[in-house]
Amino acid sequence: MEDDSSKLINSIWSQELDLPPSCVEFCPAHPSYFLVGTYNLQKDDVEPLPEKKAEDNDDEANENAQAVKPKKTQSRNGSILVFRLQGGNSIVPIQAEPQPSALLDLHFNPNEGFQDICATVSSTATLAVFKFSPGPEDDKPLKHINTMDIASLSGGDISASEGSEILFLSVCWHPSQADTLAVTTNTGYVYLVHLPAWDKGWKLHPEPAITHTLEAWTVNLSPNLGITNSSSDVSFRIFSGGDDSKLRFGTVTWNPSEDFLSETVPAVEARGHDAGVTAILPLFFQDDGSEFLVTGSYDENIRLFSLVPYGRPKNLVEMGLGGGVWRLKLIDLDKTRNESYHWRARILASCMHTGSRVVNVLQTVDGEHQFRVLGRFEEHKSMNYGSDFHPGRKDKLTVVSTSFYDRLLCLWQLELS
């Protein structure tokens, strides 16, 4: 269980937003700035995301299990908000861009030279790309480049059937292929998308890379795994988490220019989650080819897995964080062995109805794996779906976190030793 001795953190700044925030991320190319995506649902419609862990048996939980399977077409909109961190202790609003659909996820491209490019996904299965270029005379630094829906992206191969709808739930850029990303849907699919240019030529491969039986909540990608048969082929590992309580992963080989996708290693399921898998964070490969991976779940637990090249993954350690673990963000990773540990990672977790946590995970010199909560931020009065940290000082963590129904944006800090 969670360590109650961890530091309880107070905010140094907070503000109520106009619309409920669903996601937030700092821009790596311009680290004083961050974006907030919002999700506005018309009254009398169902809620956009579950409020409790999926295994609860009360009436509210039963309703929540159907939250992204609406009985009617819903009316949603949203916005992208641009903020600047000022002086480390306050936040200044810069820009507000209304969006025709509600936003569920947004991420900046992690690849060098493209870190000012941001992708968003929405409640109408649209993928949008923006360029962020702040300047001294520019009051609207976020520039829209292009938007396409799933039908257009797939060349008409995928579209919602009558009386139903498709939502994009999450998006993830490839860590070393700047023109490649993955998206997930409420229909349980994980798709790969190729962006040969930012403004045109986008293509979604209509064959899912991974399939779940319920909503595919999250996706993440590992770097290239080595040389393939063709210089234009890319081989990498893809992870996904679903409301079916499954963590699934496999290795795929993809040639976007030839529209070729194959499974190099078929998808494997990791056992051990008691509810939907909502967050996935690959850490690093080991010398033997295995990989460490951290997951979050509606069952309120954070888990460390070891994934071997072949065979089932091993759940090394887990800990309850007191709330559904919706997002995970790596703060830092230290693989330098010392007298205290073989390796250590620090992680920022967005924990739905209990706020944000800063978590330490490590392997001791005795080979034991441990989780420990370093700090807790609990001023949010509703669902904490998004948190991120300023990619600056290493000794002091500066975090912005959000909560949905009370529409709160908070700034807080934690000293790191």
Secondary structure, 3 states (H helix, E strand, C coil): CCCCCCEEECEEEEEECCCCEEEEEECCCCCCEEEEEEEEECCCCCCCCCCCCCCCCCHHHHHHCCCCCCCCCCCEEEEEEEEEEECCCEEEEEEEEEECCCEEEEEECCCCCCCCEEEEEECCCEEEEEEECCCCCCCCCEEEEEEEEHHHHCCCCCCCCCCCCCCEEEEEECCCCCCEEEEEECCCEEEEEECCCCCCCCEECCCCCEECCCCEEEEEEEEECCCCCCCCCEEEEEEEEECCCCEEEEEEEEEHHHCEEEEEEEEEEECCCCCCEEEEEEEEECCCCCEEEEEEECCCEEEEEEECCCCCCEEEEEEECCCCCCEEEEEEEECCCCCCEEEEEEEEEECECCCEEEEEEEEECCCCEEEEEEEEECCCCCCECCEEECCCCCCEEEEEEEECCCCEEEEEEEECC
